[in-house]
Structure formats: C-alpha cells, structure tokens
Amino acid sequence: MDRDTYAKSFAKRRDGEWAEMFRWVPRMYRAAASRLEKLERQAERQFPGVFDRLEQERDAAGDTIPTWCWLPVARVQQVLADHYAHRTTKASGATRQGLAVMAAGDAARLQAIGAWRSAGRHMVNIHDRTLLELREAGDRMPADIPQRWPLHGLYVVSEAPNGALGAFLHLEWNELEQRAELRIAPDIAPTASLDRIPVQPLHLEGGTVTEAARRTVLSFQAGVDTVLGTETLPDISPGSAVDDAARMIAKKNAFWVAAADWLASDRPTTFDAAVLAGNEPTADWPPAKAQDTGRAPVLWLAGPAG
C-alpha cells in the first residue's frame, strides 16, 4: 500500500469514523508521525543524503555483520568522517575529546533513525496493562534478544499531553569487540529535536541490567582512555562512581529492556492500527522489509495475548 494512502486513515477529518474509545489512536498517530518526519528532516538537513550513503554502506557490508544489526555505529561514524566532517555537531571552545564525543553522538542518533527508517518506519504502541507489567519486570538482561529481534529498528510510541512521545530501539554490533548491544534512544523533548535525543547503549551480557550497565560504563571509560592515551584503573566497589552510574543507568532503562524483550517474544498480540478504521491490514507482524512508497509510518498496537 502507498504510505500516503495509509496515513489518510488517521487524518483528522476522519476522526468521527473511529469508535469513540479508539479516537486517541489517530491523534497519537498524527503527533508521532509529525515528530518522526521532523527528525528525519533535521537529520537530512544537517547531513544531506546521509541515509542513502548509509544504506549503500549497509549493502556493501553484506553478511560481514549480523542480520539483526542495521549498521554498526563505527561504520556510521566513518561515513560522517569521510563525507560530513564539516557538518558534525560543534561547540565553541570544545576540546578534541569533546568534538569526538559530539560526533559520536551524531552517529548514534543517525544509527537509531536509520535503523528505524530502513526497517520500514514502524511504530508500536504497547497496551497500558502491559506497560504496567513491564515496569515491574525486574533486573533481568535477556542476552538472547538478537536471535528474536523482529526488525532493524522500532519506535515505541505512547500518548502524551502534547500528542505523542516515544523511543527508538535497535541493536548494535560492536565489530571490534564482537559484542551485541541494545540501544535505547528516547524521543521525549517537548518538540522534536534531533540534538536532544540521547542514545543509551547496554551490553547484552551480564545476566542483569545492572551488570550490563556496569560493563557498559567500564567500556566507555576504556574508550576514553584509548582516545586520550591514558590508563584508568576504575573503582568498581559498591558505592563507587562506576557502581552509582551503573545503578542509575539500570534504573532508567530497565523498562526499555523489558519492553524490547517482550516485543521480541511471541507473547504480544500485535495488529495494524488502521484495522480499527475499517481498513485491511497492511501486513502481519513482524512485517517484512517494506517496499511501499511514501514516508508515512505504520502504527502497530501490541497487547497481551488473548
């Protein structure tokens, strides 16, 4: 189906055609689609043609990287260095290390949006009852997510006072360390803003989210040491800076880990939201790589089985 035709199901003029209990769905769709369109436009304005270049890089990589990873962030960074060095984010007075961190942030955000875009621009809204369960899911780190991951990138969307907020979820493959990561990129600024999307990596190892976060913190420090030519022997004892940082990261992201685990399982019942407007579903879940024309996203509603 042409995506522009698909989006018309959620047009404001058609709100009256939706059952009253579902009228929040087209409102959320419009708000989220607008946010995502703005983010893509901002990325393409700062880095003209970048997503085409990144898709070419992915095609060239072929089976040298796992199928569940769209494009490793190091390769995104290399594309930026080769073609957009003058366009990466800068700040007056920034040190060499600071500029490197800002460029890495650019690459991480482009990877998040690029993975979602390449997968077919799919949004998923999780049922309120399931959201409550996921918030109580605990500290388990499901290291097998890559074997179950449905799409290169997802945008998990929720209603918000200003229309909709969300987060990009995707997987990273660290080619140097041969390690998988879950990457979480919350899109929660009051208005869509590319430079206000943080990207939190979490190593898919360690058994618990807290231990995964600890290993992530230590890996970041090791990367800083590599750039600066220094050697740090971090204190990892309880109450140390590393321990505090790991616990804070785990507390902020345990929900997203649980959500990724749930979405990658056979537990959800997931269907195309346009069905509620009387349309035929565009595909079954999980969808194959979209061949549809147009840029409008598809909205899926995911709830507990049965």
HELIX and SHEET records of a PDB file:
HELIX    1   1 ARG A    3  ALA A    7  1                                   5    
HELIX    2   2 LYS A    8  PHE A   10  5                                   3    
HELIX    3   3 LYS A   12  GLU A   17  5                                   6    
HELIX    4   4 GLU A   20  PHE A   22  5                                   3    
HELIX    5   5 TRP A   24  GLN A   46  1                                  23    
HELIX    6   6 VAL A   50  ALA A   61  1                                  12    
HELIX    7   7 GLY A   62  THR A   64  5                                   3    
HELIX    8   8 VAL A   73  HIS A   83  1                                  11    
HELIX    9   9 ARG A   96  ALA A  119  1                                  24    
HELIX   10  10 ASP A  128  ARG A  135  1                                   8    
HELIX   11  11 ILE A  145  ARG A  148  1                                   4    
HELIX   12  12 LEU A  194  ARG A  196  5                                   3    
HELIX   13  13 VAL A  209  LEU A  228  1                                  20    
HELIX   14  14 ALA A  241  LEU A  263  1                                  23    
HELIX   15  15 ALA A  273  ALA A  277  5                                   5    
SHEET    1   A 7 GLN A 200  HIS A 203  0                                        
SHEET    2   A 7 ARG A 179  ASP A 187 -1                                        
SHEET    3   A 7 GLY A 163  ASN A 174 -1                                        
SHEET    4   A 7 GLY A 153  ALA A 160 -1                                        
SHEET    5   A 7 HIS A 122  ILE A 126  1                                        
SHEET    6   A 7 VAL A 298  PRO A 304  1                                        
SHEET    7   A 7 PRO A 268  ASP A 272 -1                                        
END                                                                             
